[in-house]
Amino acid sequence: MALSLDPTRRCRGRAHRVVLVLVTLVAGCSLTPAQKGAPEIPERIDMSAQAADAPRPDSLVLAGLRQAAWWRELGSDPLNAVMDTVGANNLDLAIAAERVLELQNQYRIQWAPRAPSVQFSGDGTRQVTPTNSGNTGSFSANIPGFPDRFDITSYSASLGFGWELDIWGRLRAASRAAREQYVAQLAGERAVRLAVEAEALGAWAALRQIERQRALTREQVDLLAERTELARERYERGITSSFELYQLQQARDDARAAAPLLARARYESLSRLGLIMGGTAATAEAILAGEGEGDQAGHPATHDLPGALPDALPSEVVLSRPDVLEARALMESARHAVGAARAEQFPSFSLTGTFGTQANDISSLVDIDQRFWLFGGSLTAPVFSSGARRAAARATWNRYEQAALAYQKAVLSAFRDVGLALETLAAESARYEASLEAFEAARALSEDQERRYLRGIGSYTAFVDARLGEVRAEIALSAAGRDLFLARVGLYRAAGHHPSEHA
């Protein structure tokens, strides 16, 4: 059997082995530590026995808030306009969105070194030098016909590539760390959106309640003024005491004094809502101008939503909260950063190459015979850095431990928030039910006293007193309705989405 001494075949065999080795090296290894899980929590978040027994009439339930824009089921056009404006113009949302795009591009930057880089280079030079200088100066004058100057023109065009072999997984870990930063910001943007929506809904509810209270306060002032005059007449006739007259005058003056405070509170709520909408108080005023002051159509406590209040929620709702997802992604980013820092302590291998053409005439650059190529590899290994690389890896590990602890705290805090939100909602439901019963009783008494007065068997004073009691009960009911609505929003925010999806 004849042996082949063809050098081309030997080179091909070596090339195949080199490729096999490179593929094995690129597959690499990972120095990233193992994942850490969430802390142990109960399977369900339950209300306390007292809260579970609290009355929950149909007007207080939450199941109508399933979709993202659940407030649309309230049927308030001004509220829908406010929330649409918030979604389009809120500055916090705009900042969060830009931050997402920034980290998306940062992830692309970190991923790019994992693939070979290719660059094109083209240049042209012309060099003219005298021949009577330099190395040729000593003999050029003695050679007949030797040129006075050298005129050299050169053109080249080439493609160069570089590729770092990610043997220890440094580039892979760094890109994954950047990706988790991007994922964390996506969750953070959702958390910002939840917070902004909750703040806008809270400002809107406060504004509606203030406007309703202003209308009721004006009616209360009129009734107290009328009742004071009746008491004055009775006092002058010696039927009532001066103390009763003084109490009525004091109540009337207190009600009048509340009016400017309510006006200031209204402006504060308008300014707060306008800022959330990306504008001023005039921005909110313009949207709400079509709704009458004290109009019950826009009041959150007057809407009946179908469904039932959940007595418990699965604990998975905690793990899917945006802030918990953000904390987990930051922990994962720190974990991959540990792998990248550890890999910095090992040698790095890179491949470089160039292929192109070079000629004295630019038209000859396309001639394959003018080609040239260069291929090489490099090895860079740390030798001595006074322990800086090892300390950097340990510091990265410390940051990972901090992120893991922060994730555990986020889970436990979310568990607490959801449980507290359930308790608060149950308490506000019971409070609203009690306020509603008190208002209905006061209204029934007022209507009865009005009928008695119209039939001539009751006094006008008793009717005015009953009407005052009805107004006071309605003010309390309005405040209870606002707080119940805020409790609904609080549960929505604490769960990270509406919990009726998990009921």
Secondary structure as UniProt FT lines:
FT   HELIX           7..27
FT   STRAND          44..46
FT   HELIX           49..52
FT   HELIX           58..60
FT   HELIX           63..65
FT   TURN            68..69
FT   HELIX           70..74
FT   HELIX           77..89
FT   HELIX           91..111
FT   HELIX           112..114
FT   STRAND          117..130
FT   TURN            131..132
FT   HELIX           134..136
FT   TURN            137..139
FT   HELIX           140..142
FT   TURN            144..145
FT   STRAND          149..165
FT   HELIX           170..236
FT   TURN            237..238
FT   HELIX           242..276
FT   TURN            277..278
FT   HELIX           281..288
FT   TURN            289..290
FT   TURN            293..294
FT   HELIX           296..298
FT   HELIX           300..302
FT   STRAND          312..314
FT   HELIX           316..319
FT   HELIX           322..343
FT   TURN            344..345
FT   STRAND          348..359
FT   HELIX           362..366
FT   HELIX           368..370
FT   STRAND          371..380
FT   TURN            386..387
FT   HELIX           388..454
FT   TURN            455..456
FT   HELIX           460..495
FT   HELIX           499..502
//
